[in-house]
Amino acid sequence: MEENKETPVFKTIIIDNIKYKTTLTKKFMARKSYEPINFNKVYSFIPGTVRKVFVKEGAKVKKGAQLLELEAMKMVNNITAPVDGIVTKINVKSGDLVSKSVLLVEMN
């Protein structure tokens, strides 16, 4: 009996200036590429409901200023500004249900 096996395809990856030849899984090939953290964008870290939005578009905020309240698992989480800046866009309103990693507020 002959088995129908695919021949492995070797890829070259470079880590710390050293080349490695290896096979890569489909899951690895389909992963998202790395993006550095953009502190001007505030994402939800947990699924929940937006209770209250404290800022408006165009508002100047300081680092640590409260942007909104996110209720999750019967707890209220205060979402604060990670940096000083101006709120350019608010993507949610009070009562919105959000899942994890949803863009809530954009700053400049």
Backbone as XML, in Angstrom:
<?xml version="1.0"?>
<chain id="A" units="angstrom">
  <residue number="1" name="MET">
    <atom name="N" x="0.820" y="-1.184" z="0.000"/>
    <atom name="CA" x="0.000" y="0.000" z="0.000"/>
    <atom name="C" x="0.864" y="1.248" z="0.000"/>
  </residue>
  <residue number="2" name="GLU">
    <atom name="N" x="0.505" y="2.133" z="-0.865"/>
    <atom name="CA" x="1.217" y="3.406" z="-0.912"/>
    <atom name="C" x="0.420" y="4.462" z="-0.175"/>
  </residue>
  <residue number="3" name="GLU">
    <atom name="N" x="1.102" y="5.163" z="0.679"/>
    <atom name="CA" x="0.447" y="6.262" z="1.380"/>
    <atom name="C" x="0.702" y="7.541" z="0.607"/>
  </residue>
  <residue number="4" name="ASN">
    <atom name="N" x="-0.294" y="8.364" z="0.570"/>
    <atom name="CA" x="-0.199" y="9.620" z="-0.164"/>
    <atom name="C" x="0.261" y="10.720" z="0.794"/>
  </residue>
  <residue number="5" name="LYS">
    <atom name="N" x="1.557" y="10.818" z="0.998"/>
    <atom name="CA" x="2.110" y="11.820" z="1.904"/>
    <atom name="C" x="2.687" y="12.970" z="1.097"/>
  </residue>
  <residue number="6" name="GLU">
    <atom name="N" x="2.480" y="14.166" z="1.616"/>
    <atom name="CA" x="3.068" y="15.339" z="0.981"/>
    <atom name="C" x="4.523" y="15.449" z="1.414"/>
  </residue>
  <residue number="7" name="THR">
    <atom name="N" x="5.355" y="15.896" z="0.501"/>
    <atom name="CA" x="6.744" y="16.124" z="0.877"/>
    <atom name="C" x="6.800" y="17.432" z="1.660"/>
  </residue>
  <residue number="8" name="PRO">
    <atom name="N" x="7.529" y="17.452" z="2.749"/>
    <atom name="CA" x="7.567" y="18.673" z="3.562"/>
    <atom name="C" x="8.254" y="19.818" z="2.818"/>
  </residue>
  <residue number="9" name="VAL">
    <atom name="N" x="7.720" y="21.002" z="3.012"/>
    <atom name="CA" x="8.305" y="22.203" z="2.419"/>
    <atom name="C" x="9.068" y="22.918" z="3.523"/>
  </residue>
  <residue number="10" name="PHE">
    <atom name="N" x="10.348" y="23.108" z="3.296"/>
    <atom name="CA" x="11.183" y="23.761" z="4.293"/>
    <atom name="C" x="11.240" y="25.253" z="4.020"/>
  </residue>
  <residue number="11" name="LYS">
    <atom name="N" x="11.093" y="26.024" z="5.072"/>
    <atom name="CA" x="11.192" y="27.479" z="5.006"/>
    <atom name="C" x="12.407" y="27.901" z="5.812"/>
  </residue>
  <residue number="12" name="THR">
    <atom name="N" x="12.970" y="29.029" z="5.442"/>
    <atom name="CA" x="14.098" y="29.577" z="6.177"/>
    <atom name="C" x="13.605" y="30.736" z="7.031"/>
  </residue>
  <residue number="13" name="ILE">
    <atom name="N" x="13.906" y="30.671" z="8.315"/>
    <atom name="CA" x="13.591" y="31.780" z="9.204"/>
    <atom name="C" x="14.885" y="32.249" z="9.847"/>
  </residue>
  <residue number="14" name="ILE">
    <atom name="N" x="14.930" y="33.528" z="10.181"/>
    <atom name="CA" x="16.132" y="34.103" z="10.780"/>
    <atom name="C" x="15.784" y="34.602" z="12.174"/>
  </residue>
  <residue number="15" name="ILE">
    <atom name="N" x="16.499" y="34.093" z="13.159"/>
    <atom name="CA" x="16.329" y="34.514" z="14.546"/>
    <atom name="C" x="17.702" y="34.885" z="15.084"/>
  </residue>
  <residue number="16" name="ASP">
    <atom name="N" x="17.844" y="36.115" z="15.546"/>
    <atom name="CA" x="19.119" y="36.617" z="16.070"/>
    <atom name="C" x="20.264" y="36.397" z="15.078"/>
  </residue>
  <residue number="17" name="ASN">
    <atom name="N" x="19.999" y="36.728" z="13.813"/>
    <atom name="CA" x="20.977" y="36.618" z="12.722"/>
    <atom name="C" x="21.461" y="35.192" z="12.469"/>
  </residue>
  <residue number="18" name="ILE">
    <atom name="N" x="20.691" y="34.206" z="12.877"/>
    <atom name="CA" x="21.011" y="32.806" z="12.601"/>
    <atom name="C" x="19.896" y="32.243" z="11.734"/>
  </residue>
  <residue number="19" name="LYS">
    <atom name="N" x="20.261" y="31.614" z="10.611"/>
    <atom name="CA" x="19.271" y="31.043" z="9.697"/>
    <atom name="C" x="18.935" y="29.619" z="10.114"/>
  </residue>
  <residue number="20" name="TYR">
    <atom name="N" x="17.647" y="29.328" z="10.115"/>
    <atom name="CA" x="17.160" y="27.988" z="10.429"/>
    <atom name="C" x="16.265" y="27.519" z="9.292"/>
  </residue>
  <residue number="21" name="LYS">
    <atom name="N" x="16.423" y="26.273" z="8.877"/>
    <atom name="CA" x="15.514" y="25.665" z="7.904"/>
    <atom name="C" x="14.593" y="24.741" z="8.664"/>
  </residue>
  <residue number="22" name="THR">
    <atom name="N" x="13.295" y="24.932" z="8.479"/>
    <atom name="CA" x="12.323" y="24.150" z="9.230"/>
    <atom name="C" x="11.007" y="24.086" z="8.471"/>
  </residue>
  <residue number="23" name="THR">
    <atom name="N" x="10.136" y="23.204" z="8.912"/>
    <atom name="CA" x="8.777" y="23.183" z="8.364"/>
    <atom name="C" x="7.905" y="24.026" z="9.289"/>
  </residue>
  <residue number="24" name="LEU">
    <atom name="N" x="6.922" y="24.687" z="8.716"/>
    <atom name="CA" x="6.031" y="25.541" z="9.486"/>
    <atom name="C" x="4.608" y="25.021" z="9.369"/>
  </residue>
  <residue number="25" name="THR">
    <atom name="N" x="3.875" y="25.053" z="10.467"/>
    <atom name="CA" x="2.498" y="24.568" z="10.455"/>
    <atom name="C" x="1.584" y="25.574" z="9.755"/>
  </residue>
  <residue number="26" name="LYS">
    <atom name="N" x="0.416" y="25.092" z="9.333"/>
    <atom name="CA" x="-0.570" y="25.978" z="8.698"/>
    <atom name="C" x="-1.013" y="27.057" z="9.677"/>
  </residue>
  <residue number="27" name="LYS">
    <atom name="N" x="-1.161" y="26.688" z="10.945"/>
    <atom name="CA" x="-1.564" y="27.649" z="11.968"/>
    <atom name="C" x="-0.530" y="28.767" z="12.094"/>
  </residue>
  <residue number="28" name="PHE">
    <atom name="N" x="0.748" y="28.406" z="12.063"/>
    <atom name="CA" x="1.808" y="29.400" z="12.159"/>
    <atom name="C" x="1.797" y="30.322" z="10.942"/>
  </residue>
  <residue number="29" name="MET">
    <atom name="N" x="1.585" y="29.762" z="9.771"/>
    <atom name="CA" x="1.587" y="30.555" z="8.539"/>
    <atom name="C" x="0.389" y="31.508" z="8.477"/>
  </residue>
  <residue number="30" name="ALA">
    <atom name="N" x="-0.722" y="31.157" z="9.132"/>
    <atom name="CA" x="-1.936" y="31.970" z="9.072"/>
    <atom name="C" x="-2.024" y="32.993" z="10.207"/>
  </residue>
  <residue number="31" name="ARG">
    <atom name="N" x="-1.012" y="33.077" z="11.063"/>
    <atom name="CA" x="-1.073" y="33.976" z="12.210"/>
    <atom name="C" x="-1.021" y="35.439" z="11.768"/>
  </residue>
  <residue number="32" name="LYS">
    <atom name="N" x="-1.494" y="36.318" z="12.658"/>
    <atom name="CA" x="-1.425" y="37.755" z="12.396"/>
    <atom name="C" x="0.017" y="38.200" z="12.550"/>
  </residue>
  <residue number="33" name="SER">
    <atom name="N" x="0.420" y="39.151" z="11.743"/>
    <atom name="CA" x="1.769" y="39.664" z="11.893"/>
    <atom name="C" x="1.831" y="40.577" z="13.114"/>
  </residue>
  <residue number="34" name="TYR">
    <atom name="N" x="2.993" y="40.701" z="13.683"/>
    <atom name="CA" x="3.187" y="41.495" z="14.893"/>
    <atom name="C" x="2.972" y="42.971" z="14.593"/>
  </residue>
  <residue number="35" name="GLU">
    <atom name="N" x="2.242" y="43.641" z="15.465"/>
    <atom name="CA" x="2.076" y="45.086" z="15.394"/>
    <atom name="C" x="2.482" y="45.665" z="16.740"/>
  </residue>
  <residue number="36" name="PRO">
    <atom name="N" x="3.360" y="46.666" z="16.731"/>
    <atom name="CA" x="3.713" y="47.272" z="18.010"/>
    <atom name="C" x="2.488" y="47.946" z="18.632"/>
  </residue>
  <residue number="37" name="ILE">
    <atom name="N" x="2.479" y="48.072" z="19.938"/>
    <atom name="CA" x="1.344" y="48.668" z="20.646"/>
    <atom name="C" x="1.232" y="50.142" z="20.283"/>
  </residue>
  <residue number="38" name="ASN">
    <atom name="N" x="0.025" y="50.553" z="19.910"/>
    <atom name="CA" x="-0.256" y="51.957" z="19.626"/>
    <atom name="C" x="-1.016" y="52.507" z="20.826"/>
  </residue>
  <residue number="39" name="PHE">
    <atom name="N" x="-0.359" y="53.328" z="21.626"/>
    <atom name="CA" x="-0.972" y="53.838" z="22.847"/>
    <atom name="C" x="-2.042" y="54.888" z="22.573"/>
  </residue>
  <residue number="40" name="ASN">
    <atom name="N" x="-2.198" y="55.310" z="21.327"/>
    <atom name="CA" x="-3.240" y="56.273" z="20.975"/>
    <atom name="C" x="-4.572" y="55.598" z="20.690"/>
  </residue>
  <residue number="41" name="LYS">
    <atom name="N" x="-4.621" y="54.290" z="20.742"/>
    <atom name="CA" x="-5.863" y="53.551" z="20.532"/>
    <atom name="C" x="-6.163" y="52.751" z="21.793"/>
  </residue>
  <residue number="42" name="VAL">
    <atom name="N" x="-7.382" y="52.887" z="22.297"/>
    <atom name="CA" x="-7.784" y="52.209" z="23.531"/>
    <atom name="C" x="-8.747" y="51.090" z="23.164"/>
  </residue>
  <residue number="43" name="TYR">
    <atom name="N" x="-8.381" y="49.855" z="23.515"/>
    <atom name="CA" x="-9.175" y="48.666" z="23.197"/>
    <atom name="C" x="-9.792" y="48.099" z="24.472"/>
  </residue>
  <residue number="44" name="SER">
    <atom name="N" x="-10.898" y="47.372" z="24.315"/>
    <atom name="CA" x="-11.486" y="46.682" z="25.465"/>
    <atom name="C" x="-10.611" y="45.476" z="25.791"/>
  </residue>
  <residue number="45" name="PHE">
    <atom name="N" x="-10.363" y="45.266" z="27.059"/>
    <atom name="CA" x="-9.520" y="44.144" z="27.477"/>
    <atom name="C" x="-10.353" y="42.959" z="27.935"/>
  </residue>
  <residue number="46" name="ILE">
    <atom name="N" x="-11.687" y="43.158" z="28.003"/>
    <atom name="CA" x="-12.595" y="42.124" z="28.471"/>
    <atom name="C" x="-13.957" y="42.401" z="27.834"/>
  </residue>
  <residue number="47" name="PRO">
    <atom name="N" x="-14.742" y="41.375" z="27.525"/>
    <atom name="CA" x="-16.084" y="41.632" z="26.991"/>
    <atom name="C" x="-16.982" y="42.232" z="28.071"/>
  </residue>
  <residue number="48" name="GLY">
    <atom name="N" x="-17.865" y="43.141" z="27.668"/>
    <atom name="CA" x="-18.764" y="43.742" z="28.646"/>
    <atom name="C" x="-19.684" y="44.769" z="28.021"/>
  </residue>
  <residue number="49" name="THR">
    <atom name="N" x="-20.278" y="45.592" z="28.878"/>
    <atom name="CA" x="-21.217" y="46.630" z="28.466"/>
    <atom name="C" x="-20.651" y="47.990" z="28.841"/>
  </residue>
  <residue number="50" name="VAL">
    <atom name="N" x="-20.695" y="48.925" z="27.904"/>
    <atom name="CA" x="-20.249" y="50.286" z="28.183"/>
    <atom name="C" x="-21.320" y="50.947" z="29.048"/>
  </residue>
  <residue number="51" name="ARG">
    <atom name="N" x="-20.964" y="51.316" z="30.274"/>
    <atom name="CA" x="-21.928" y="51.948" z="31.184"/>
    <atom name="C" x="-22.038" y="53.438" z="30.934"/>
  </residue>
  <residue number="52" name="LYS">
    <atom name="N" x="-20.891" y="54.100" z="30.827"/>
    <atom name="CA" x="-20.909" y="55.549" z="30.686"/>
    <atom name="C" x="-19.649" y="56.005" z="29.965"/>
  </residue>
  <residue number="53" name="VAL">
    <atom name="N" x="-19.810" y="56.982" z="29.076"/>
    <atom name="CA" x="-18.674" y="57.594" z="28.384"/>
    <atom name="C" x="-18.478" y="58.974" z="29.001"/>
  </residue>
  <residue number="54" name="PHE">
    <atom name="N" x="-17.271" y="59.258" z="29.482"/>
    <atom name="CA" x="-17.000" y="60.506" z="30.200"/>
    <atom name="C" x="-16.401" y="61.603" z="29.331"/>
  </residue>
  <residue number="55" name="VAL">
    <atom name="N" x="-15.968" y="61.294" z="28.129"/>
    <atom name="CA" x="-15.324" y="62.295" z="27.272"/>
    <atom name="C" x="-16.099" y="62.445" z="25.969"/>
  </residue>
  <residue number="56" name="LYS">
    <atom name="N" x="-15.825" y="63.545" z="25.281"/>
    <atom name="CA" x="-16.423" y="63.796" z="23.970"/>
    <atom name="C" x="-15.295" y="63.940" z="22.962"/>
  </residue>
  <residue number="57" name="GLU">
    <atom name="N" x="-15.628" y="63.772" z="21.694"/>
    <atom name="CA" x="-14.619" y="63.946" z="20.651"/>
    <atom name="C" x="-14.097" y="65.377" z="20.695"/>
  </residue>
  <residue number="58" name="GLY">
    <atom name="N" x="-12.788" y="65.522" z="20.559"/>
    <atom name="CA" x="-12.152" y="66.836" z="20.605"/>
    <atom name="C" x="-11.682" y="67.235" z="21.991"/>
  </residue>
  <residue number="59" name="ALA">
    <atom name="N" x="-12.013" y="66.449" z="23.009"/>
    <atom name="CA" x="-11.622" y="66.778" z="24.382"/>
    <atom name="C" x="-10.139" y="66.503" z="24.601"/>
  </residue>
  <residue number="60" name="LYS">
    <atom name="N" x="-9.475" y="67.408" z="25.337"/>
    <atom name="CA" x="-8.085" y="67.192" z="25.727"/>
    <atom name="C" x="-8.093" y="66.384" z="27.016"/>
  </residue>
  <residue number="61" name="VAL">
    <atom name="N" x="-7.301" y="65.327" z="27.047"/>
    <atom name="CA" x="-7.231" y="64.485" z="28.242"/>
    <atom name="C" x="-5.782" y="64.287" z="28.656"/>
  </residue>
  <residue number="62" name="LYS">
    <atom name="N" x="-5.590" y="64.102" z="29.940"/>
    <atom name="CA" x="-4.273" y="63.805" z="30.498"/>
    <atom name="C" x="-4.161" y="62.304" z="30.725"/>
  </residue>
  <residue number="63" name="LYS">
    <atom name="N" x="-2.943" y="61.827" z="30.793"/>
    <atom name="CA" x="-2.710" y="60.413" z="31.083"/>
    <atom name="C" x="-3.382" y="60.061" z="32.410"/>
  </residue>
  <residue number="64" name="GLY">
    <atom name="N" x="-4.168" y="58.980" z="32.412"/>
    <atom name="CA" x="-4.855" y="58.542" z="33.619"/>
    <atom name="C" x="-6.265" y="59.081" z="33.758"/>
  </residue>
  <residue number="65" name="ALA">
    <atom name="N" x="-6.674" y="60.001" z="32.873"/>
    <atom name="CA" x="-8.039" y="60.541" z="32.931"/>
    <atom name="C" x="-9.034" y="59.448" z="32.557"/>
  </residue>
  <residue number="66" name="GLN">
    <atom name="N" x="-10.181" y="59.435" z="33.221"/>
    <atom name="CA" x="-11.184" y="58.404" z="32.965"/>
    <atom name="C" x="-11.892" y="58.690" z="31.646"/>
  </residue>
  <residue number="67" name="LEU">
    <atom name="N" x="-11.872" y="57.689" z="30.743"/>
    <atom name="CA" x="-12.526" y="57.823" z="29.447"/>
    <atom name="C" x="-13.931" y="57.247" z="29.477"/>
  </residue>
  <residue number="68" name="LEU">
    <atom name="N" x="-14.065" y="56.042" z="30.052"/>
    <atom name="CA" x="-15.377" y="55.401" z="30.113"/>
    <atom name="C" x="-15.392" y="54.313" z="31.169"/>
  </residue>
  <residue number="69" name="GLU">
    <atom name="N" x="-16.597" y="53.821" z="31.452"/>
    <atom name="CA" x="-16.782" y="52.699" z="32.374"/>
    <atom name="C" x="-17.248" y="51.498" z="31.577"/>
  </residue>
  <residue number="70" name="LEU">
    <atom name="N" x="-16.636" y="50.355" z="31.829"/>
    <atom name="CA" x="-16.993" y="49.108" z="31.164"/>
    <atom name="C" x="-17.413" y="48.108" z="32.240"/>
  </residue>
  <residue number="71" name="GLU">
    <atom name="N" x="-18.661" y="47.664" z="32.178"/>
    <atom name="CA" x="-19.159" y="46.700" z="33.158"/>
    <atom name="C" x="-18.990" y="45.299" z="32.597"/>
  </residue>
  <residue number="72" name="ALA">
    <atom name="N" x="-18.321" y="44.455" z="33.372"/>
    <atom name="CA" x="-18.080" y="43.076" z="32.951"/>
    <atom name="C" x="-18.118" y="42.182" z="34.180"/>
  </residue>
  <residue number="73" name="MET">
    <atom name="N" x="-18.866" y="41.106" z="34.100"/>
    <atom name="CA" x="-18.970" y="40.134" z="35.190"/>
    <atom name="C" x="-19.338" y="40.809" z="36.512"/>
  </residue>
  <residue number="74" name="LYS">
    <atom name="N" x="-20.303" y="41.704" z="36.470"/>
    <atom name="CA" x="-20.828" y="42.432" z="37.632"/>
    <atom name="C" x="-19.793" y="43.341" z="38.285"/>
  </residue>
  <residue number="75" name="MET">
    <atom name="N" x="-18.737" y="43.676" z="37.562"/>
    <atom name="CA" x="-17.728" y="44.602" z="38.062"/>
    <atom name="C" x="-17.637" y="45.775" z="37.100"/>
  </residue>
  <residue number="76" name="VAL">
    <atom name="N" x="-17.387" y="46.951" z="37.638"/>
    <atom name="CA" x="-17.234" y="48.144" z="36.813"/>
    <atom name="C" x="-15.742" y="48.425" z="36.666"/>
  </residue>
  <residue number="77" name="ASN">
    <atom name="N" x="-15.276" y="48.473" z="35.413"/>
    <atom name="CA" x="-13.872" y="48.732" z="35.119"/>
    <atom name="C" x="-13.745" y="50.134" z="34.546"/>
  </residue>
  <residue number="78" name="ASN">
    <atom name="N" x="-12.890" y="50.948" z="35.145"/>
    <atom name="CA" x="-12.643" y="52.290" z="34.641"/>
    <atom name="C" x="-11.575" y="52.211" z="33.563"/>
  </residue>
  <residue number="79" name="ILE">
    <atom name="N" x="-11.899" y="52.683" z="32.383"/>
    <atom name="CA" x="-10.945" y="52.712" z="31.278"/>
    <atom name="C" x="-10.338" y="54.107" z="31.253"/>
  </residue>
  <residue number="80" name="THR">
    <atom name="N" x="-9.018" y="54.188" z="31.388"/>
    <atom name="CA" x="-8.343" y="55.479" z="31.486"/>
    <atom name="C" x="-7.465" y="55.735" z="30.269"/>
  </residue>
  <residue number="81" name="ALA">
    <atom name="N" x="-7.102" y="56.994" z="30.087"/>
    <atom name="CA" x="-6.253" y="57.397" z="28.968"/>
    <atom name="C" x="-4.824" y="56.920" z="29.217"/>
  </residue>
  <residue number="82" name="PRO">
    <atom name="N" x="-4.226" y="56.209" z="28.256"/>
    <atom name="CA" x="-2.852" y="55.727" z="28.447"/>
    <atom name="C" x="-1.802" y="56.821" z="28.260"/>
  </residue>
  <residue number="83" name="VAL">
    <atom name="N" x="-2.167" y="57.900" z="27.547"/>
    <atom name="CA" x="-1.239" y="58.999" z="27.263"/>
    <atom name="C" x="-2.006" y="60.319" z="27.261"/>
  </residue>
  <residue number="84" name="ASP">
    <atom name="N" x="-1.275" y="61.432" z="27.329"/>
    <atom name="CA" x="-1.889" y="62.746" z="27.128"/>
    <atom name="C" x="-2.278" y="62.870" z="25.664"/>
  </residue>
  <residue number="85" name="GLY">
    <atom name="N" x="-3.397" y="63.545" z="25.376"/>
    <atom name="CA" x="-3.768" y="63.730" z="23.982"/>
    <atom name="C" x="-5.156" y="64.302" z="23.815"/>
  </residue>
  <residue number="86" name="ILE">
    <atom name="N" x="-5.605" y="64.291" z="22.572"/>
    <atom name="CA" x="-6.930" y="64.773" z="22.203"/>
    <atom name="C" x="-7.731" y="63.589" z="21.691"/>
  </residue>
  <residue number="87" name="VAL">
    <atom name="N" x="-8.957" y="63.457" z="22.180"/>
    <atom name="CA" x="-9.832" y="62.369" z="21.740"/>
    <atom name="C" x="-10.299" y="62.699" z="20.324"/>
  </residue>
  <residue number="88" name="THR">
    <atom name="N" x="-9.926" y="61.858" z="19.359"/>
    <atom name="CA" x="-10.312" y="62.108" z="17.970"/>
    <atom name="C" x="-11.562" y="61.352" z="17.564"/>
  </residue>
  <residue number="89" name="LYS">
    <atom name="N" x="-11.794" y="60.181" z="18.160"/>
    <atom name="CA" x="-12.977" y="59.408" z="17.799"/>
    <atom name="C" x="-13.382" y="58.501" z="18.949"/>
  </residue>
  <residue number="90" name="ILE">
    <atom name="N" x="-14.687" y="58.460" z="19.207"/>
    <atom name="CA" x="-15.247" y="57.543" z="20.197"/>
    <atom name="C" x="-16.107" y="56.553" z="19.428"/>
  </residue>
  <residue number="91" name="ASN">
    <atom name="N" x="-15.765" y="55.290" z="19.491"/>
    <atom name="CA" x="-16.425" y="54.260" z="18.681"/>
    <atom name="C" x="-17.561" y="53.538" z="19.395"/>
  </residue>
  <residue number="92" name="VAL">
    <atom name="N" x="-17.862" y="53.920" z="20.636"/>
    <atom name="CA" x="-18.926" y="53.267" z="21.407"/>
    <atom name="C" x="-19.784" y="54.326" z="22.085"/>
  </residue>
  <residue number="93" name="LYS">
    <atom name="N" x="-20.955" y="53.901" z="22.547"/>
    <atom name="CA" x="-21.824" y="54.783" z="23.332"/>
    <atom name="C" x="-22.341" y="53.995" z="24.528"/>
  </residue>
  <residue number="94" name="SER">
    <atom name="N" x="-22.951" y="54.675" z="25.459"/>
    <atom name="CA" x="-23.494" y="54.011" z="26.646"/>
    <atom name="C" x="-24.486" y="52.932" z="26.235"/>
  </residue>
  <residue number="95" name="GLY">
    <atom name="N" x="-24.358" y="51.768" z="26.861"/>
    <atom name="CA" x="-25.254" y="50.652" z="26.577"/>
    <atom name="C" x="-24.749" y="49.681" z="25.531"/>
  </residue>
  <residue number="96" name="ASP">
    <atom name="N" x="-23.676" y="50.026" z="24.817"/>
    <atom name="CA" x="-23.130" y="49.123" z="23.792"/>
    <atom name="C" x="-22.508" y="47.886" z="24.432"/>
  </residue>
  <residue number="97" name="LEU">
    <atom name="N" x="-22.753" y="46.731" z="23.826"/>
    <atom name="CA" x="-22.081" y="45.495" z="24.219"/>
    <atom name="C" x="-20.821" y="45.374" z="23.372"/>
  </residue>
  <residue number="98" name="VAL">
    <atom name="N" x="-19.695" y="45.146" z="24.009"/>
    <atom name="CA" x="-18.437" y="45.015" z="23.277"/>
    <atom name="C" x="-17.781" y="43.690" z="23.627"/>
  </residue>
  <residue number="99" name="SER">
    <atom name="N" x="-17.083" y="43.121" z="22.665"/>
    <atom name="CA" x="-16.312" y="41.912" z="22.933"/>
    <atom name="C" x="-14.870" y="42.320" z="23.228"/>
  </residue>
  <residue number="100" name="LYS">
    <atom name="N" x="-14.024" y="41.354" z="23.467"/>
    <atom name="CA" x="-12.622" y="41.621" z="23.770"/>
    <atom name="C" x="-11.924" y="42.202" z="22.541"/>
  </residue>
  <residue number="101" name="SER">
    <atom name="N" x="-11.014" y="43.118" z="22.754"/>
    <atom name="CA" x="-10.165" y="43.721" z="21.724"/>
    <atom name="C" x="-10.923" y="44.600" z="20.736"/>
  </residue>
  <residue number="102" name="VAL">
    <atom name="N" x="-12.015" y="45.212" z="21.166"/>
    <atom name="CA" x="-12.756" y="46.150" z="20.319"/>
    <atom name="C" x="-12.167" y="47.542" z="20.536"/>
  </residue>
  <residue number="103" name="LEU">
    <atom name="N" x="-11.967" y="48.284" z="19.443"/>
    <atom name="CA" x="-11.442" y="49.646" z="19.532"/>
    <atom name="C" x="-12.510" y="50.549" z="20.135"/>
  </residue>
  <residue number="104" name="LEU">
    <atom name="N" x="-12.227" y="51.123" z="21.292"/>
    <atom name="CA" x="-13.186" y="51.964" z="21.999"/>
    <atom name="C" x="-12.976" y="53.442" z="21.687"/>
  </residue>
  <residue number="105" name="VAL">
    <atom name="N" x="-11.744" y="53.913" z="21.871"/>
    <atom name="CA" x="-11.439" y="55.337" z="21.734"/>
    <atom name="C" x="-10.133" y="55.499" z="20.965"/>
  </residue>
  <residue number="106" name="GLU">
    <atom name="N" x="-10.120" y="56.497" z="20.072"/>
    <atom name="CA" x="-8.897" y="56.849" z="19.356"/>
    <atom name="C" x="-8.455" y="58.225" z="19.825"/>
  </residue>
  <residue number="107" name="MET">
    <atom name="N" x="-7.153" y="58.370" z="20.019"/>
    <atom name="CA" x="-6.595" y="59.640" z="20.492"/>
    <atom name="C" x="-5.509" y="60.104" z="19.538"/>
  </residue>
  <residue number="108" name="ASN">
    <atom name="N" x="-5.158" y="61.376" z="19.670"/>
    <atom name="CA" x="-4.136" y="61.964" z="18.817"/>
    <atom name="C" x="-2.975" y="62.423" z="19.665"/>
  </residue>
</chain>
